[in-house]
Amino acid sequence: MIRRPPRSTRKESSAASDVYKRQEQLFSKIDESARRAIRKGQKSGLSWTAASAVNAVDIYYDVALKSATRTGEILPEKSYYEEVAGNLSEFTKIIVVRTQEGEPTAAMLLAIYKGGATFLSGVSDPTHLDKRTNDFMHWSAIQYSKSCGANMYRLGPIFPQVPADWPIAKVSKFKGKFGAKSYEIIQGSLFKNIDKYI
C-alpha cells in the first residue's frame, strides 16, 4: 500500500517493491486487480525475455512508435535511445514482452545497479492492451530483477498532489497496484541543451 505524504509536500514520491521475498510472497503483495491482469497475460500466451539494451533498441523503438499512436507522445529520434543504451550498457536491460505468436508487444528499459532495479521507461502496442501487457511486463521485470540479486524494484515517481483525473494521477494509481512502499525523494534532471530551457 502506498502511503501518501501530506498534501503540503512538493517532493515527488517514489514507489518501490521489495523483490528479495519468494515469488509467491511477492505475488500475494500485489493488488488483486493486478494479479488478475498478470494471470490474463499468462493465459493469453504472453512471454518475456531480457536482452542487452544495446541489442534491443530497435525492438524498443518499434514498439514505442506503435505506443505513441495511442498516447500522442512525441518521441525523440532513435539515436537518443541508442545513446542512452550505449552510455548505460553496463547497467541496462530491455525487457521484451511477446505475444504467443512471437510478436513484440511491450518493452521496458530497466537499470540494475547497486542492488536495486529501476524502471526507466516502458512502451506497449495498443492493439494488445487487452492482454494486460503492462501489468505482465512489470511483473516480469520484478521477477528478472530478483533473479539478478536486486532487493528493490523502483517504479519511479508518483504525484499524490495532482487531481485524480490527470493522466499522471492514473499512472500513479497503476504503480500503486504492485505492493509498493512510497518514499520521498529529491530528484534532479540533466538538461543536455540548457539554452533551450533558460
PyMOL commands that set and color helices and strands:
alter all, ss='L'
color gray80, all
select helices_A, chain A and resi 23-29+32-43+53-71+78-87+126-131+133-147+167-178+194-196
alter helices_A, ss='H'
color red, helices_A
select strands_A, chain A and resi 12-17+47-52+92-98+104-113+116-124+152-158+181-185
alter strands_A, ss='S'
color yellow, strands_A
deselect
rebuild
show_as cartoon
